[in-house]
């Protein structure tokens, strides 16, 4: 058994589907443990993978933990095996806590975002040297590239990454909704306004791979034109400040989750 999923919620399923679509692993190499035997069997049948129980993990090479952080202390007691490598997508749970709870230093901490559901995630990864030496981090990088881009980061930056990139889909969804509201206010039908906002956000993201955001803004904002008046209104509303504060607040909450654990 190459990989066992402990928990198959929205994010766990997205990762599993990416793995299968990319043929990174075959269904026969994957197992699942979810809440209760019946639910586990249902999910296993849906994806053609093996339904397992906690005791079966001793034969697994690696385990991906995709549960809520508050569930981890109780689950850890049932899935800890010193010869197994672990990958975790739990927010705020450090590699030190993973290692202590699971009884091994073969742990990789990962933080994908909601875009994994469409295989466009930006995922951060970190691991202690023991996990790197046996290939666990390399495996994790390859695994998470099936659902988007994957980057290694020092763990001290993980909460900041969570507060920025992992939380950003929510922030940008609010921006898109507000843009659409503005269009509706000015007479554009709601459906078209939402489509326009989505298209512009996607296109601007692609432009930012080629140009600095300030360059894009300056190229659109001609002297005395419409855009510079809109930019001035944004600055008056302190939109930049609000987004920076959002990242700060989410980062602090990541710290708090770690301290609670």
Beta strands, then each sheet from edge to edge (+ up, - down):
strand 1: 3-6
strand 2: 30-33
strand 3: 50-51
strand 4: 62-65
strand 5: 85-88
strand 6: 107-111
strand 7: 121-127
strand 8: 148-152
sheet 1: 3+ 2+ 1+ 4+ 5+ 6+ 7- 8-
end
